[in-house]
Amino acid sequence: MSASLKAKIAEVFDEPGCDKNQAKDAKARKKGCTKQLTPGAAAGGCAFDGAKIALQPIVDVAHLVHGPIACEGNSWDNRHSASSGSQLYRTGFTTDISELDVVYGGEKRLFKSIREILDKYDPPAIFVYQTCVTALIGDDIEAVCKRASEKFGKPVIPVNSPGFAGPKNLGNKLGGEAILDYVIGSREPAHTTPYDINIIGEYNLSGELWQVKPLLDALGVRILSCISGDGRYEEVASSHRAKVNMMVCSKSMINIATRMEQRWGIPYFEGSFYGISDMSDTLRQIARLLVRQGAPADLIDRTEALVEVEEARAWRRIEAYRPRLAGKRVLLITGGVKSWSVVSALQEAGMEVVGTSVKKSTKEDKEKIKELMGDDAHMIDDMTPRQMYEMLRDARADIMLSGGRSQFIALKARMPWLDINQERHHAYAGYEGMVDLVHEIDRALSNPVWQQVRIAAPWDESGELPINPLAAAAAGALQMRAAELIA
């Protein structure tokens, strides 16, 4: 690992916004919070994957992966981050280095790739991602990007986050460090208002940002930049002129919020767009901070009026689902901010959360879970697939909400399942999103297919399939042949 990367990781781990980290002594803080991965070990996502996830939703930028084509293939389009304009971010760019590049170095190939992208697509900027192989052979992407920027007159941003540097979460922060070092503060906005805010750690999954934006528009609050969902390079570059920062997922990009507070004095808070009460609290917090930063005081009264109308409308629509959902037990396998914000949303619909995973949650996330569920909250640090299956099979939960990787456990247990992670096709943010979430849970629970798949087969009361006679004969023949060979 290069000295510059080691220094950057040490800087990331010195995070003043993390209470747990600041409680350590200087020696423990230098070690960081995560164990570094060995080259090729990407269980749960590597640092490169984390950086790509964090930055790829900037939609008008060309994202160039400097490494083997498999790295780009594994990370391309892995989230449903929607765009209201350019679709360039959905084009996969890679240098596709070969064995010869490993021997002779891939820097010339990288430079030619940058030139080709600028000639064909002319994006406002190019983000270049370092990977394990190119980092191990010593390619200096910072030097190549600097030379390309000078030669072509366009920003070429190095994102130094090879996979072996650490897990996905560290990669999120290294991606944030790249835009802090090279992007934020490099442009000035065309104009500013007293109502300008940045939203950090929001990726516009399935268009969730668009469920929140109309609420802010109604208050006259302008999203100067969203980092990074449906983002534009120019907006991110001028985001240092915002009056307030909102953190949606502190685990991924809190370093951006704290560094912007240190450099430009922009206050930040952590909020959630999930759940009716959390959405209302977020709007109130934005209004209070903007007034404190100089916005007109009537913003608070207008916010209360909007909250009253939107809450009443959402509750009226949810009421129809309550008779069917009241008392239903939910197993929540997710992490980060969703580990508590979705808990709040489910409780508001009358459901009971029997367990929520906290594998990717911060200390602050766990405290919020205790506030919502009480001190006896069942927080799952790391549940194995077998444990999930047993919990669902024994009917200790009526439905599981998780990511796509866990769906087959629920299907095997013949229990309803709903995707709430990044691969989902429905947006659950804001008041409208809460109604949509309750509607989708109701649809999953009421689907008649679950009654059908739980009925025992007519030929076997145990529900097991009969033995295929042809398969049994073939297996017997193989066993006899194996015995002959052994003899």
C-alpha positions in Angstrom: 0.0 0.0 0.0 1.4 3.4 -1.0 2.4 6.0 1.6 -0.2 8.5 0.3 -3.0 5.9 0.6 -1.9 5.0 4.2 -1.9 8.7 5.1 -5.4 9.2 3.6 -6.8 6.2 5.5 -5.3 7.5 8.8 -7.0 10.9 8.0 -10.3 9.2 7.4 -10.1 7.3 10.7 -9.5 10.5 12.6 -13.2 11.3 12.4 -14.5 14.0 14.8 -18.1 13.2 14.0 -17.7 9.7 15.4 -18.1 9.5 19.2 -16.7 6.0 19.4 -13.6 6.9 17.5 -12.9 10.1 19.5 -13.2 8.1 22.8 -10.1 6.1 21.8 -6.5 7.0 22.6 -4.2 8.3 19.8 -2.6 4.9 19.2 -6.0 3.0 18.9 -7.3 5.8 16.6 -4.4 5.3 14.2 -5.3 1.7 13.9 -8.7 2.5 12.6 -12.0 0.7 13.0 -11.7 -2.0 10.4 -9.4 -4.8 9.5 -7.7 -4.4 6.1 -8.5 -7.0 3.5 -6.0 -9.1 1.7 -5.8 -8.7 -2.1 -8.7 -10.4 -3.7 -10.8 -10.7 -0.5 -14.0 -8.8 -1.2 -16.5 -10.5 1.2 -19.2 -8.0 1.9 -17.8 -5.5 -0.6 -14.3 -4.1 -1.0 -13.1 -0.5 -0.8 -13.2 0.0 -4.6 -16.8 -1.2 -4.6 -17.7 1.3 -1.8 -16.1 4.2 -3.6 -17.9 3.3 -6.8 -21.2 3.0 -5.1 -20.7 6.4 -3.4 -19.7 8.4 -6.5 -21.4 6.7 -9.5 -24.8 8.4 -8.9 -23.1 11.7 -10.1 -24.8 11.2 -13.4 -23.0 13.5 -15.9 -19.5 12.2 -15.0 -17.6 9.4 -16.8 -16.6 6.8 -14.3 -13.4 5.0 -15.5 -12.2 1.9 -13.7 -8.4 1.4 -14.0 -8.1 -2.4 -13.7 -9.3 -5.7 -15.1 -12.7 -5.8 -16.7 -14.0 -8.0 -14.0 -13.8 -5.1 -11.5 -16.1 -2.9 -13.6 -18.4 -5.9 -14.4 -18.9 -6.6 -10.7 -19.6 -2.9 -9.7 -21.5 -1.6 -12.7 -25.1 -0.5 -12.3 -25.4 -2.3 -8.9 -27.9 0.2 -7.6 -31.1 1.7 -9.0 -29.9 5.3 -8.7 -32.2 7.2 -11.0 -31.2 10.3 -13.1 -33.4 13.2 -14.2 -31.0 14.0 -17.1 -27.7 12.5 -18.3 -27.4 8.8 -18.6 -23.6 8.8 -18.9 -23.1 7.3 -15.5 -24.7 4.1 -16.7 -22.0 3.6 -19.3 -19.3 1.3 -18.0 -15.7 2.5 -18.7 -12.6 0.4 -18.0 -9.0 0.3 -19.1 -9.3 -3.5 -19.2 -5.7 -4.1 -18.4 -4.1 -7.4 -19.6 -1.1 -9.5 -18.5 1.2 -7.3 -20.5 0.0 -4.2 -18.7 0.8 -5.9 -15.4 4.3 -6.5 -16.6 5.0 -3.1 -18.3 2.6 -0.9 -16.3 -0.8 0.5 -17.2 -0.3 4.2 -17.0 0.0 4.8 -20.8 -3.2 2.8 -21.3 -5.0 4.9 -18.6 -3.9 8.1 -20.3 -5.1 6.9 -23.7 -8.5 5.8 -22.2 -9.0 9.3 -20.7 -8.3 10.9 -24.0 -10.7 8.5 -25.8 -13.5 9.2 -23.4 -13.1 13.0 -23.7 -13.1 12.8 -27.5 -16.2 10.6 -27.7 -18.4 11.8 -24.8 -16.9 15.2 -23.7 -18.1 14.9 -20.0 -17.5 17.8 -17.6 -15.1 15.5 -15.6 -13.8 11.9 -15.4 -13.4 10.0 -12.2 -10.6 7.4 -12.3 -10.9 4.5 -9.8 -7.8 2.6 -8.6 -8.2 -1.2 -8.2 -6.2 -3.9 -6.5 -4.1 -5.0 -9.5 -3.1 -1.6 -10.7 -2.3 -0.5 -7.1 -0.1 -3.6 -6.6 1.9 -3.0 -9.8 2.5 0.6 -8.7 0.5 2.7 -11.3 0.4 6.3 -10.1 -3.1 7.4 -11.0 -2.7 10.7 -9.2 0.2 11.7 -11.6 -1.6 10.5 -14.7 -4.8 12.3 -13.8 -2.9 15.5 -13.1 -1.1 15.3 -16.4 -4.4 14.6 -18.2 -6.1 17.5 -16.6 -3.3 19.9 -17.7 -3.3 18.4 -21.2 -7.0 18.3 -21.9 -8.3 21.1 -19.7 -10.9 19.0 -18.0 -11.0 17.8 -14.4 -9.7 14.2 -14.1 -10.3 13.1 -10.5 -8.2 10.2 -9.0 -10.2 8.0 -6.6 -7.5 6.0 -4.8 -9.4 3.2 -3.2 -8.0 -0.2 -4.2 -10.1 -3.2 -2.9 -7.5 -4.4 -0.4 -7.4 -1.1 1.4 -10.4 -2.2 3.5 -14.2 -3.0 3.4 -16.9 -1.2 1.4 -17.6 1.3 4.1 -14.0 2.6 4.1 -14.3 2.9 0.3 -17.4 5.1 0.8 -15.2 7.5 2.8 -12.3 7.3 0.4 -14.6 8.3 -2.4 -15.8 11.2 -0.2 -12.2 12.2 0.4 -11.6 12.3 -3.4 -14.3 14.9 -4.0 -13.2 16.8 -0.9 -9.7 17.1 -2.3 -10.4 17.7 -6.0 -14.1 18.7 -6.5 -15.9 20.6 -3.7 -14.9 24.3 -3.7 -13.5 24.2 -7.2 -16.5 26.1 -8.7 -18.8 28.9 -7.7 -22.6 28.6 -8.1 -24.4 31.0 -10.5 -26.4 32.4 -7.5 -27.1 31.6 -3.9 -30.2 31.9 -1.7 -30.7 31.8 2.1 -32.5 28.5 1.6 -29.6 26.5 0.0 -28.9 23.0 1.5 -26.8 20.0 0.6 -28.0 16.4 1.1 -25.1 14.0 1.7 -25.3 10.2 1.6 -28.6 10.1 -0.4 -28.3 8.0 -3.6 -31.8 8.6 -5.2 -32.5 4.8 -5.2 -35.5 4.2 -7.4 -36.1 8.0 -7.4 -36.5 8.5 -3.6 -35.0 12.0 -3.8 -37.8 13.0 -6.0 -40.4 12.1 -3.3 -38.7 14.6 -0.9 -37.8 17.4 -3.3 -41.4 18.6 -3.8 -41.7 19.0 0.0 -38.6 21.2 0.0 -39.8 23.1 -3.1 -43.0 23.9 -1.3 -41.0 25.5 1.5 -38.7 27.3 -0.9 -35.7 25.3 0.2 -33.2 24.7 -2.7 -31.1 21.5 -2.9 -27.9 23.1 -4.0 -26.3 19.7 -4.3 -27.1 16.1 -3.6 -24.0 14.0 -2.9 -24.4 11.9 -4.8 -27.9 10.9 -6.0 -29.0 12.5 -9.3 -25.9 14.8 -8.8 -24.1 17.0 -11.3 -20.4 17.7 -11.3 -21.0 21.5 -11.3 -23.4 21.2 -8.4 -21.0 19.1 -6.3 -18.1 21.5 -7.1 -20.1 24.5 -5.8 -21.7 22.8 -2.8 -19.4 24.7 -0.4 -21.8 27.6 -0.6 -24.8 25.9 1.0 -26.1 27.1 4.3 -26.9 23.7 5.9 -25.8 20.1 5.3 -28.1 17.1 5.9 -26.5 13.7 6.5 -28.8 10.8 5.4 -26.3 8.0 6.1 -23.6 8.9 8.5 -21.9 5.6 8.2 -20.9 6.2 4.6 -20.0 9.9 4.1 -19.8 11.7 7.5 -16.3 12.8 6.6 -17.7 15.1 3.9 -20.1 16.8 6.4 -17.4 17.2 9.1 -14.7 18.5 6.7 -17.2 21.0 5.2 -18.0 22.2 8.6 -14.3 22.7 9.4 -13.4 24.4 6.1 -16.5 26.5 5.4 -18.5 26.6 8.6 -21.5 24.7 7.3 -23.5 23.1 10.2 -24.8 19.6 9.6 -27.3 17.2 11.2 -28.3 13.6 10.6 -31.9 13.0 9.5 -34.0 10.3 7.9 -36.5 10.4 5.0 -38.1 7.1 6.1 -41.3 7.2 8.2 -43.9 9.9 8.8 -42.6 11.3 12.1 -38.9 11.1 10.9 -39.8 13.0 7.7 -41.5 15.7 9.7 -38.6 16.0 12.2 -36.2 16.3 9.2 -38.2 19.2 7.7 -38.3 20.9 11.1 -34.6 20.5 11.6 -33.8 21.9 8.2 -36.0 24.9 8.9 -34.5 25.6 12.3 -30.9 25.4 11.0 -31.7 27.6 8.0 -33.3 30.3 10.2 -30.2 30.1 12.5 -28.1 30.7 9.4 -30.1 33.8 8.4 -33.2 32.6 6.6 -36.5 34.5 7.4 -38.1 33.3 10.6 -41.5 32.5 8.9 -39.9 29.4 7.4 -40.6 27.6 10.7 -44.3 28.4 10.6 -44.6 27.4 7.0 -42.9 24.1 7.8 -45.3 23.4 10.6 -48.3 24.1 8.3 -46.8 21.8 5.6 -46.1 19.0 8.1 -49.7 19.2 9.4 -51.2 18.8 6.0 -48.9 16.1 4.7 -49.1 14.0 7.9 -52.9 14.1 7.9 -53.0 13.0 4.3 -50.5 10.1 4.8 -52.3 8.8 7.9 -55.6 8.9 6.2 -54.3 6.7 3.4 -52.5 4.3 5.8 -55.6 3.8 7.9 -57.1 1.5 5.3 -54.2 -1.0 5.8 -54.1 -1.0 9.6 -56.8 -3.7 10.1 -54.7 -6.2 8.0 -51.3 -5.2 9.3 -51.8 -4.6 13.0 -49.8 -7.0 15.0 -47.9 -8.5 12.1 -44.3 -9.4 13.0 -41.4 -8.2 10.8 -37.8 -9.4 10.7 -35.6 -6.6 9.4 -32.3 -7.6 7.9 -30.6 -4.4 6.8 -28.1 -1.9 8.3 -27.0 1.6 8.7 -29.6 4.3 8.9 -32.4 1.9 7.8 -31.9 -0.2 10.9 -33.8 2.4 13.0 -35.6 4.6 10.4 -37.5 1.7 8.9 -38.3 0.5 12.5 -40.1 3.8 13.1 -41.9 3.5 9.8 -43.2 0.0 10.5 -44.3 0.8 14.1 -46.3 3.7 12.7 -48.3 1.2 10.6 -49.1 -0.9 13.6 -46.5 -3.7 13.0 -44.1 -5.3 15.5 -40.4 -5.6 14.7 -39.2 -8.8 16.2 -35.5 -8.2 15.3 -33.4 -5.7 13.4 -29.8 -6.2 12.1 -27.1 -3.8 13.3 -24.1 -5.2 11.4 -23.5 -1.9 9.5 -24.9 0.4 12.1 -23.1 3.0 14.2 -23.3 3.4 18.0 -25.7 6.3 17.4 -27.9 4.0 15.2 -28.1 1.5 18.0 -29.1 4.1 20.6 -31.9 5.2 18.3 -33.1 1.6 18.0 -33.3 1.3 21.8 -35.3 4.6 21.9 -37.8 3.1 19.4 -37.9 -0.5 20.6 -37.0 -0.2 24.2 -34.0 -1.6 26.1 -35.0 -5.2 25.3 -34.7 -4.5 21.6 -33.6 -7.6 19.7 -30.6 -6.2 17.8 -29.0 -8.8 15.5 -25.2 -8.3 15.0 -24.6 -11.1 12.5 -27.4 -13.6 11.8 -26.5 -16.6 9.8 -28.7 -17.9 6.9 -29.6 -21.0 9.0 -30.7 -18.8 11.9 -32.8 -16.6 9.6 -34.4 -19.7 8.1 -35.2 -21.2 11.5 -36.8 -18.0 12.7 -39.0 -17.7 9.6 -39.8 -21.5 9.6 -40.9 -21.4 13.2 -43.3 -18.5 12.3 -41.6 -16.1 14.7 -42.0 -13.5 12.0 -44.7 -13.0 9.3 -42.5 -11.3 6.8 -38.8 -10.5 6.2 -37.6 -7.2 4.9 -34.0 -7.4 3.6 -31.7 -7.1 0.6 -31.8 -9.3 -2.4 -29.2 -11.7 -1.1 -31.5 -12.9 1.7 -34.6 -13.4 -0.4 -33.9 -17.1 -1.1 -33.9 -17.9 2.6 -37.4 -16.5 3.0 -38.6 -18.3 -0.2 -37.2 -21.6 1.1 -39.1 -21.0 4.4 -42.2 -20.2 2.3 -42.5 -16.8 3.9 -43.2 -13.4 2.3 -40.2 -11.2 1.6 -39.8 -7.6 0.5 -36.7 -5.9 -0.8 -35.8 -2.6 1.0 -32.1 -2.5 0.1 -30.4 -0.8 -2.8 -31.7 -3.2 -5.5 -35.3 -2.3 -4.8 -37.6 -1.1 -7.5 -39.9 1.0 -5.2 -39.1 4.3 -3.5 -40.0 4.5 0.2 -38.8 8.0 1.2 -41.0 10.8 2.4 -44.7 10.7 3.2 -45.6 9.2 -0.2 -42.9 6.6 0.2 -44.3 5.5 3.6 -47.7 4.9 2.1 -46.0 2.9 -0.7 -44.0 0.8 1.8 -47.2 -0.1 3.7 -48.9 -0.9 0.5 -46.1 -3.2 -0.7 -46.0 -5.0 2.7 -49.7 -5.5 2.5 -49.4 -6.9 -1.0 -46.7 -9.3 0.0 -48.5 -10.6 3.1 -51.9 -10.9 1.2 -50.5 -12.7 -1.8 -52.4 -16.0 -2.1 -49.3 -17.9 -3.3 -48.1 -18.3 0.3 -51.2 -20.3 1.2 -50.7 -22.5 -1.8 -47.0 -23.3 -1.3 -47.6 -24.3 2.3 -50.1 -27.0 1.5 -48.7 -30.5 1.7 -48.4 -32.4 -1.6 -51.3 -34.8 -2.2 -48.9 -37.8 -2.4 -47.1 -37.0 0.8 -48.6 -35.4 3.9 -45.1 -34.3 5.0 -44.9 -32.0 1.9 -41.8 -33.7 0.6 -41.5 -34.7 -3.1 -41.6 -38.4 -4.0 -38.4 -40.1 -5.0 -38.0 -40.3 -8.8 -37.6 -44.0 -9.7 -35.3 -43.3 -12.6 -33.0 -41.1 -10.5 -33.0 -43.7 -7.8 -32.0 -46.4 -10.3 -29.2 -44.2 -11.7 -27.9 -43.5 -8.2 -27.9 -47.2 -7.4 -25.9 -48.1 -10.6 -23.4 -45.4 -9.7 -22.9 -46.8 -6.2 -22.4 -50.4 -7.6 -19.9 -49.1 -10.1 -18.0 -47.2 -7.4 -17.9 -50.4 -5.2 -16.5 -52.4 -8.2 -13.7 -49.8 -8.8 -12.8 -49.7 -5.1 -12.6 -53.6 -5.1 
